[in-house]
């Protein structure tokens, strides 16, 4: 029996969920028991007003306490907030003019020691110090396909290994103007060597059958475990394992959720924004993948499609798109074997961002924008762990 929890106090609620995992390939796997342990709920009132689901959230745990690192769009700064009292312990005020301008920033790509990795439009990587002074910046030249954009987040971050910095390009540059064969020209991974000043694009692509049933969209998130990057597509079941030492894909694993059966195919440009949003919403997709170093497992989020009889205005459709009605999570072992999965209640959590792992467990935002409990004044989290029975 694999156990991912420690002893908890009698005041903590334990929810046992029976999951029936089916395999669509040869035969069926045994039903598995997955226990979800609700460790606690957290409610934090920030001293400085920010969004209920701030972007680029990262948990820092140290001897002095727990801190959330995030971008506060209201103050145009990166803040380190004490989770105990909501006070800002440190702040990086971003500049938008002069040599350290962040006006063309396309994302925050990671936090490392005393520097913050970032990306710039159209396609540059960089890092700056805690005084918001840019210390390094480098344009990334195109590979076989001309790239027009490089973005980032903590789930799409830059990863330094030795002298090389590895980055991703998950998007097709010309979705409607390309054909199936062109997929094998769109490299997903590049590196920049900080010593030789060379950029390299790798033979890492979406699967050859990616468009066999139609033109699926393109995107993925990735996460690092030791010297390997785990590439988790949003519109495909297969996870690829890229070894930074060997600089190649060393494994491909089909990691399918029971609830992901219908991807969004965009063979033609939608007639209206509403039509495009409805197509996105009614179909299934995967999302963020996280690595839990404390329990040596992965969490792959997924979002089952959603439809009802209501006719929503476009602003409501955007809310449903960004805070999906239903959210699920798969728990995978270190070899990407499926341990179990769980679908949360309608509007229970927001997991398209603002999710992270700490020593106590998996932190899930309770601020789904469509929930009646949505709270603009507080950051709200549920912390969970998982037990796995025989």
SVG drawing of the C-alpha trace seen along z (x, -y; Angstrom):
<svg xmlns="http://www.w3.org/2000/svg" viewBox="-32 -55 63 63">
<polyline fill="none" stroke="black" stroke-width="0.4" points="0.0,0.0 1.3,-3.4 0.7,-6.0 1.0,-9.8 -0.1,-11.1 1.2,-11.4 -0.8,-11.0 -3.4,-13.8 -5.4,-15.2 -8.9,-13.8 -10.3,-17.2 -9.4,-16.8 -12.1,-15.6 -11.4,-12.5 -13.3,-11.8 -13.0,-8.4 -13.8,-8.3 -14.1,-5.0 -12.8,-5.4 -13.3,-2.9 -10.5,-3.1 -11.1,-1.6 -8.5,-0.9 -9.6,-1.3 -6.7,0.8 -6.3,4.6 -8.2,5.6 -9.2,3.6 -7.2,2.6 -8.5,3.4 -10.6,0.9 -8.6,-1.3 -9.4,-3.0 -8.4,-6.6 -8.7,-8.4 -8.7,-12.2 -7.7,-13.7 -8.7,-17.3 -5.9,-18.6 -7.3,-22.1 -8.7,-25.2 -6.9,-28.6 -8.3,-32.1 -5.9,-35.0 -6.8,-38.7 -3.9,-40.4 -2.6,-43.6 -2.2,-45.0 -5.2,-44.4 -4.6,-41.8 -6.6,-39.4 -8.3,-36.4 -6.3,-34.2 -3.1,-36.2 -0.9,-35.2 2.5,-33.4 1.8,-32.0 4.7,-30.2 4.9,-28.8 8.1,-29.4 8.6,-27.4 11.4,-28.3 12.4,-28.3 10.8,-31.8 7.4,-30.7 5.4,-30.3 5.3,-32.9 3.4,-33.3 5.3,-34.9 3.0,-36.3 2.4,-39.2 0.1,-41.9 -1.3,-43.6 -2.8,-46.4 0.6,-47.6 2.5,-46.4 4.9,-44.5 6.0,-41.0 5.3,-40.4 6.3,-38.0 3.3,-37.7 3.4,-36.1 0.7,-33.5 0.2,-33.9 -0.8,-37.5 -1.2,-38.6 1.5,-41.2 4.0,-41.9 7.4,-40.8 9.3,-41.9 8.4,-43.5 10.0,-43.8 8.6,-47.0 8.7,-46.5 9.7,-49.3 8.0,-50.1 10.5,-52.6 14.3,-52.7 16.8,-49.9 14.9,-47.7 11.5,-48.1 9.1,-45.2 6.6,-46.6 7.2,-43.8 7.3,-41.0 5.4,-37.9 5.5,-36.0 7.3,-35.2 9.2,-32.0 10.6,-31.0 12.1,-32.0 15.7,-30.9 17.8,-32.0 18.1,-35.8 16.8,-36.1 13.6,-35.9 13.4,-34.3 11.1,-35.9 10.3,-36.0 9.8,-38.9 7.9,-39.5 8.5,-38.5 10.9,-35.8 13.6,-36.5 14.5,-35.0 16.0,-37.0 16.3,-37.2 16.4,-40.2 17.4,-40.6 15.2,-41.7 15.8,-45.3 14.1,-44.6 17.4,-45.2 17.7,-43.0 21.0,-41.1 20.7,-38.9 18.6,-39.0 18.9,-36.9 16.8,-36.7 15.9,-33.1 16.2,-32.6 13.7,-30.5 14.2,-26.8 12.7,-25.2 9.5,-27.1 9.5,-30.9 8.4,-31.7 6.5,-34.9 6.0,-34.6 7.6,-33.0 5.6,-33.1 6.0,-31.6 4.5,-31.0 5.5,-28.8 3.8,-25.8 5.6,-26.8 8.8,-27.9 12.5,-28.1 14.7,-25.5 18.5,-25.8 20.6,-22.7 24.3,-23.2 25.2,-26.0 22.0,-25.5 18.5,-27.1 15.7,-25.0 12.5,-26.6 9.3,-25.7 7.3,-26.7 4.0,-24.9 1.9,-26.7 1.5,-26.2 2.5,-29.3 -0.1,-28.9 -2.8,-26.6 -5.2,-27.1 -2.4,-27.4 -0.5,-24.2 -1.2,-20.5 -0.7,-17.4 2.9,-16.8 3.9,-20.3 3.5,-19.2 6.8,-17.4 8.5,-20.7 7.2,-22.5 9.8,-21.8 8.5,-22.1 11.8,-22.5 14.8,-24.7 17.9,-25.5 20.3,-28.4 23.9,-27.7 25.1,-30.6 28.8,-29.7 28.9,-29.1 26.1,-31.6 24.3,-29.0 20.6,-28.2 19.5,-24.6 16.0,-23.3 15.3,-19.7 13.5,-16.9 10.5,-17.1 7.1,-17.3 3.5,-16.5 2.6,-12.9 2.5,-12.0 -1.2,-11.1 -2.0,-14.4 -4.3,-15.5 -5.5,-12.1 -9.1,-13.0 -9.0,-16.7 -7.1,-19.9 -6.7,-19.9 -5.4,-23.0 -1.8,-23.2 -0.6,-23.9 1.1,-22.1 2.5,-22.6 5.7,-20.9 7.3,-20.2 10.8,-19.2 11.8,-16.2 15.6,-16.0 17.2,-16.2 14.1,-15.5 11.2,-17.6 7.7,-16.1 5.8,-17.5 2.0,-17.3 -0.2,-18.4 -3.5,-19.9 -5.1,-18.2 -3.5,-14.8 -3.1,-11.9 0.6,-11.2 3.2,-12.7 6.8,-12.9 9.9,-12.7 12.7,-14.9 16.2,-14.2 18.2,-17.5 21.5,-15.6 21.0,-13.4 19.1,-16.3 16.4,-14.0 13.0,-12.4 13.6,-9.1 10.0,-8.0 6.5,-8.5 3.6,-7.4 -0.2,-7.5 -1.7,-8.9 -5.5,-9.0 -8.1,-10.2 -11.4,-8.3 -13.1,-11.8 -11.2,-13.0 -12.7,-11.6 -13.6,-14.5 -11.0,-17.1 -11.7,-20.4 -11.1,-20.2 -10.8,-23.5 -10.8,-22.7 -12.2,-26.1 -12.1,-29.5 -15.2,-29.9 -17.8,-32.2 -18.0,-34.2 -16.2,-34.6 -19.1,-33.0 -18.9,-30.0 -15.2,-29.6 -15.7,-29.8 -18.6,-27.4 -16.5,-24.9 -13.7,-25.2 -16.0,-24.9 -18.1,-21.9 -15.0,-19.7 -12.5,-18.1 -8.9,-19.1 -6.0,-18.6 -4.2,-21.4 -1.4,-22.1 0.9,-19.3 2.7,-19.6 5.4,-17.6 5.2,-16.8 8.7,-16.4 7.5,-15.5 5.5,-12.4 7.4,-11.9 4.3,-11.9 2.7,-14.1 -0.7,-15.8 -2.2,-16.2 -5.2,-18.4 -8.1,-18.0 -11.3,-19.7 -14.3,-17.7 -16.5,-19.4 -19.5,-21.3 -22.9,-22.2 -26.3,-23.3 -29.4,-24.9 -28.5,-28.4 -27.5,-31.1 -24.6,-33.0 -23.3,-36.5 -19.7,-36.5 -18.4,-37.9 -19.9,-34.9 -18.5,-32.5 -15.0,-33.9 -15.6,-33.4 -16.6,-29.7 -13.6,-29.3 -11.1,-30.6 -12.8,-29.0 -14.0,-25.7 -17.3,-24.3 -15.7,-20.9 -12.1,-20.2 -10.4,-16.9 -6.9,-15.7 -5.0,-12.6 -2.4,-11.3 0.6,-9.7 3.5,-7.9 7.1,-8.8 6.9,-6.5 3.7,-8.1 1.5,-5.2 -2.0,-6.3 -2.8,-5.9 -6.2,-7.4 -8.3,-10.5 -11.0,-12.7 -13.5,-15.2 -14.4,-18.0 -17.9,-19.3 -19.2,-21.9 -17.4,-25.3 -15.6,-23.9 -12.1,-24.8 -10.2,-27.0 -7.3,-25.1 -6.4,-26.7 -3.9,-28.7 -3.2,-29.4 -2.4,-25.7 0.8,-24.6 2.4,-22.0 3.7,-22.4 4.9,-20.1 1.4,-19.7 -0.1,-18.7 -1.6,-20.0 -3.0,-23.6 -6.2,-24.2 -7.8,-27.6 -11.4,-27.7 -12.0,-31.0 -13.8,-29.7 -15.2,-32.8 -18.5,-31.2 -19.1,-29.9 -21.5,-31.7 -18.6,-31.5 -16.2,-33.5 -14.5,-36.0 -12.7,-39.0 -11.2,-40.1 -9.4,-36.8 -7.1,-34.2 -8.8,-30.9 -7.2,-27.4 -8.0,-23.8 -5.0,-21.6 -5.4,-17.9 -3.4,-14.7 -4.0,-11.3 -3.9,-7.7 -3.9,-4.8 -5.1,-1.4 -4.3,2.0"/>
</svg>
